[in-house]
Amino acid sequence: MPARPILIPLLFGLVCATALTALAQDLGTVNPKPLPPLEHPNDPKLPAKELFARKLKPTAGPANAIGSYTAGCLAGAEPMPVTGDTWQVMRLSRNRNWGHPDMIALLKRLSVKAHKDAGWPGILVGDIGQPRGGPALSGHASHQLGLDADIWLTPMPDHLLSREEREEMSATMMVRDDRLDIDPKVWTPTHWMVLRDAAQEPAVQRIFVNAAIKKALCRDARGDRSWLSKIRPWYGHDYHFHIRMRCPSGDRECKGQKDQEGGQACEPSDLAYWFKDSIIHPTPPKEPAKPSHGITLAQLPPDCRKVLNAPAAKQ
């Protein structure tokens, strides 16, 4: 995504905003039911998301991110432990706490920094990716390489959450009802400290937040502000922030993005697009958007077929 916003069709923006916001608050279940077997698993027209969602364990062997953030897969995924001293994983029923080992290590470091620098008990970790990456059945276009992760903007409570709480607790809305700024009743200086700690990780390339949060960061951040260049507005992201890592140096099949340009992106012209009334209050489409079929296995890198069919790691 370029440093300055590009004009994206309003329908696309509305769909993205709705999906991301809904996902942040979608409830889970303490008794998830397995997906039914596919009648025609070899159908070339079958969406790849149906195949990857049914893989409950990662492949054995070294980690390898293959393809792009929105069309790829992951070999050798590592699970984020569901509970640590300074983190807890939410929505366990989704089985999306899998990521590239570099991402898992980064999240653990960030949780410690959030505790030390911001005084949070820890962080609440949302979706990372599926055991073998790939397209998900719901919620995300990206998160396919194990190099994307969602962190709730709600600090971790100071007690161990029950399974019910992890499935049913809602994240806190950080944006005012008029969508023009953060909600001062819930936004605190500790929030920008956590975002700063994440952005200052060398391997982090982008962090997506709601435009109102970017606006607040530009206004409130103190000291070295160079990290603001990694913080970019995007639809939704008013309950959580999205970390994206650059491709690990050894993963040659990983297709990353260019680094951001344009400095801190805090000028009024950098943010003007996101605060247009047509963006904040888009006109609903006259006809409902047609459900996306999703990309097929043939549209993913060839090695993703190998990842899909590889034996599961022993755990």
C-alpha positions in Angstrom: 0.0 0.0 0.0 1.5 3.4 -0.9 2.4 6.0 1.5 -0.5 8.3 0.4 -4.0 6.8 0.1 -5.2 5.8 -3.3 -8.8 6.3 -4.3 -10.4 2.9 -3.7 -13.9 2.2 -4.9 -16.3 3.0 -2.0 -18.0 -0.4 -2.3 -14.6 -2.1 -1.7 -14.0 0.2 1.3 -17.5 -0.5 2.7 -17.0 -4.3 2.4 -13.5 -4.1 4.0 -14.7 -1.9 6.9 -17.7 -4.1 7.6 -15.7 -7.4 7.4 -12.9 -6.1 9.7 -15.2 -4.6 12.2 -17.4 -7.6 12.4 -14.4 -9.9 12.7 -13.1 -8.0 15.7 -16.3 -8.6 17.6 -17.4 -11.9 16.2 -18.0 -14.3 19.1 -16.5 -17.7 19.2 -17.7 -20.9 20.8 -16.3 -23.2 23.5 -17.5 -26.2 21.5 -16.4 -25.6 17.9 -17.8 -28.2 15.5 -15.4 -29.7 12.9 -16.0 -28.8 9.3 -17.8 -31.5 7.4 -15.8 -33.5 4.8 -15.7 -32.1 1.3 -17.7 -34.0 -1.2 -15.4 -33.1 -4.1 -12.0 -32.1 -2.6 -10.2 -32.4 -5.9 -12.6 -30.1 -7.7 -10.3 -27.5 -9.4 -13.0 -24.8 -8.9 -13.1 -25.4 -5.1 -12.0 -22.3 -3.2 -8.6 -22.9 -1.5 -10.0 -21.6 1.8 -12.1 -24.7 2.1 -9.0 -26.9 1.9 -6.7 -24.9 4.2 -9.4 -24.4 6.8 -9.6 -28.2 7.2 -5.9 -28.6 8.0 -5.7 -28.5 11.8 -2.0 -29.1 12.2 1.1 -27.6 10.5 3.6 -29.3 8.4 6.8 -30.7 9.8 10.2 -29.1 8.9 11.6 -25.6 8.7 9.4 -22.5 8.4 8.9 -21.1 4.9 6.5 -18.4 3.9 5.4 -18.9 0.3 3.7 -16.4 -1.9 2.1 -13.1 -0.9 0.2 -11.9 2.1 -3.1 -12.3 0.2 -2.2 -15.4 -1.9 0.2 -17.7 -0.1 0.7 -20.4 2.5 3.1 -21.3 5.3 5.2 -24.4 6.0 6.5 -25.1 9.4 4.1 -22.9 11.3 4.6 -22.5 15.1 1.7 -22.0 17.5 1.5 -18.9 19.8 1.0 -20.5 23.2 -2.5 -19.6 24.3 -1.3 -18.1 27.6 1.9 -16.5 28.7 2.9 -14.2 31.6 2.2 -11.1 29.4 -0.2 -12.4 26.8 -3.4 -14.3 26.2 -4.8 -15.5 22.9 -8.4 -14.8 22.1 -11.0 -16.7 20.0 -9.3 -20.1 20.4 -12.1 -21.8 18.5 -10.8 -20.2 15.3 -7.5 -22.1 15.5 -5.7 -19.1 14.0 -2.9 -18.7 16.6 -0.4 -20.1 14.1 2.4 -18.1 12.6 5.9 -17.9 11.2 8.3 -18.5 14.1 9.6 -15.0 13.6 6.1 -13.6 14.2 5.6 -15.7 17.3 8.9 -14.5 18.7 8.0 -10.9 17.9 4.6 -11.1 19.7 6.2 -12.5 22.8 8.7 -9.6 22.8 6.0 -7.1 22.2 4.0 -8.4 25.1 6.9 -7.9 27.5 7.5 -4.4 26.1 3.8 -3.5 26.6 4.1 -4.6 30.2 7.3 -2.8 30.8 6.8 0.5 28.8 3.0 1.0 28.9 2.2 -0.7 32.2 -0.3 -3.1 30.6 -0.6 -6.5 32.3 0.0 -7.8 28.8 -1.6 -8.0 25.3 -4.6 -9.8 23.9 -3.6 -11.6 20.7 -6.3 -12.0 17.9 -5.9 -13.8 14.6 -2.4 -14.7 13.3 -3.0 -17.4 10.8 -4.1 -21.0 10.1 -1.8 -24.0 10.8 -0.7 -24.0 7.1 -1.5 -20.4 6.3 -3.5 -19.9 3.2 -6.9 -18.3 2.7 -9.3 -18.3 5.6 -13.0 -19.0 5.5 -13.9 -15.7 7.0 -12.6 -12.3 7.9 -9.3 -11.8 6.2 -7.9 -11.3 2.8 -4.3 -11.4 4.2 -3.0 -13.4 7.2 -1.9 -16.1 4.7 1.8 -16.3 5.4 1.9 -16.2 9.2 3.4 -12.8 9.0 0.3 -10.8 9.9 -1.2 -10.6 13.4 -4.0 -8.7 15.1 -3.5 -7.2 18.5 -6.5 -6.0 20.5 -6.3 -2.4 21.6 -7.8 -3.6 24.9 -5.1 -4.2 27.5 -5.0 -7.8 28.8 -6.9 -8.0 32.1 -4.9 -8.8 35.2 -6.4 -12.3 35.6 -6.5 -15.5 33.5 -9.4 -15.3 31.2 -11.7 -18.3 31.1 -12.4 -20.1 27.8 -15.8 -18.4 27.8 -14.3 -15.0 28.2 -11.8 -15.6 25.4 -14.7 -16.5 23.1 -17.3 -13.9 24.1 -15.4 -10.9 25.4 -15.5 -7.9 23.1 -12.7 -5.6 22.2 -13.0 -1.9 23.1 -14.0 0.6 20.4 -11.3 3.3 20.3 -12.9 5.7 17.8 -15.5 8.3 18.5 -19.1 7.9 17.2 -18.5 10.6 14.6 -15.4 8.7 13.4 -13.3 11.9 13.3 -11.0 11.2 16.3 -10.3 8.7 19.1 -12.6 8.3 22.0 -10.9 10.1 24.9 -12.8 8.0 27.4 -10.9 4.9 26.4 -7.8 6.0 24.5 -4.8 6.7 26.7 -1.1 7.5 26.2 -0.3 3.9 26.9 -1.9 3.0 23.6 0.6 4.9 21.5 3.4 3.5 23.6 2.4 -0.1 22.6 2.0 0.9 19.0 5.4 2.6 19.1 7.0 -0.6 20.6 5.5 -2.6 17.7 6.6 -0.2 15.0 10.1 0.0 16.3 10.6 -3.7 15.8 13.0 -3.8 12.7 11.2 -6.7 11.1 7.8 -4.9 11.2 7.1 -3.3 7.9 3.5 -1.9 8.4 1.0 -1.5 11.1 -2.6 -0.8 10.1 -4.9 1.3 12.3 -8.1 3.3 11.9 -7.4 6.7 10.4 -8.6 8.4 13.7 -6.0 6.4 15.6 -3.3 7.5 13.1 -4.5 11.1 13.6 -4.1 10.7 17.4 -0.7 9.2 17.1 0.5 12.0 14.9 -0.8 14.5 17.5 0.3 12.7 20.7 3.6 10.9 20.0 6.6 12.2 21.8 10.3 11.9 21.3 11.6 10.0 18.3 8.7 10.0 15.8 10.3 8.1 13.0 8.3 5.0 13.7 5.1 6.8 12.7 6.1 6.1 9.0 5.1 2.5 9.5 1.6 3.3 10.9 -0.9 3.4 8.1 -4.7 4.1 8.0 -6.9 1.3 6.8 -10.5 0.4 6.9 -11.8 -1.0 10.2 -9.0 -1.4 12.7 -10.8 0.6 15.4 -10.8 -2.3 17.9 -7.4 -3.7 17.1 -4.2 -3.0 15.2 -2.7 -5.2 12.5 1.1 -6.0 12.5 2.7 -7.0 9.2 6.2 -8.3 9.1 8.5 -8.1 6.1 9.5 -11.4 4.4 12.2 -13.2 6.4 15.5 -13.1 4.7 15.8 -16.9 4.2 12.3 -17.4 2.7 13.0 -16.9 -0.9 9.5 -17.7 -2.1 8.0 -15.0 0.0 6.7 -12.0 -2.0 6.7 -9.0 0.2 6.0 -5.3 -0.2 8.1 -2.3 -0.7 8.9 -0.2 2.4 6.8 2.8 3.1 7.7 6.1 1.7 6.5 9.6 2.6 7.9 10.1 6.0 5.6 10.1 9.0 2.5 10.6 6.8 1.1 13.0 9.4 0.4 16.0 7.1 -3.2 17.0 6.6 -3.0 15.9 3.0 -1.9 12.4 4.1 -5.1 12.0 6.1 -7.6 14.0 4.2 -8.9 11.1 2.1 -9.8 9.1 5.2 -12.0 11.8 6.7 -14.0 12.6 3.7 -17.7 12.2 4.4 -18.1 9.7 1.6 -15.5 7.5 3.2 -16.7 7.8 6.8 -20.3 7.5 5.8 -20.3 5.6 2.5 -23.5 5.2 0.6 -24.7 1.6 0.9 -24.7 -0.2 -2.5 -28.1 -0.4 -4.3 -27.6 -4.2 -4.5 -25.9 -6.4 -2.0 -22.3 -7.4 -2.9 -22.0 -10.9 -4.4 -20.2 -13.3 -2.0 -16.6 -13.8 -3.1 -15.9 -17.3 -4.4 -12.3 -17.0 -3.3 -9.1 -18.0 -5.1 -8.5 -21.6 -6.0 -5.5 -23.8 -5.2 -4.3 -23.3 -8.7 -4.2 -19.6 -8.2 -1.7 -20.0 -5.2 2.0 -20.6 -5.7 2.6 -24.2 -6.8 4.4 -25.1 -3.6 1.2 -24.4 -1.6 -0.2 -27.6 -3.0 2.8 -29.4 -1.4 2.2 -27.6 1.9 -1.4 -28.6 1.8 -0.7 -32.3 1.2 2.4 -32.6 3.4 2.2 -34.8 6.5 1.3 -33.1 9.7 4.0 -32.3 12.3 4.0 -34.6 15.3 3.0 -32.7 18.4 
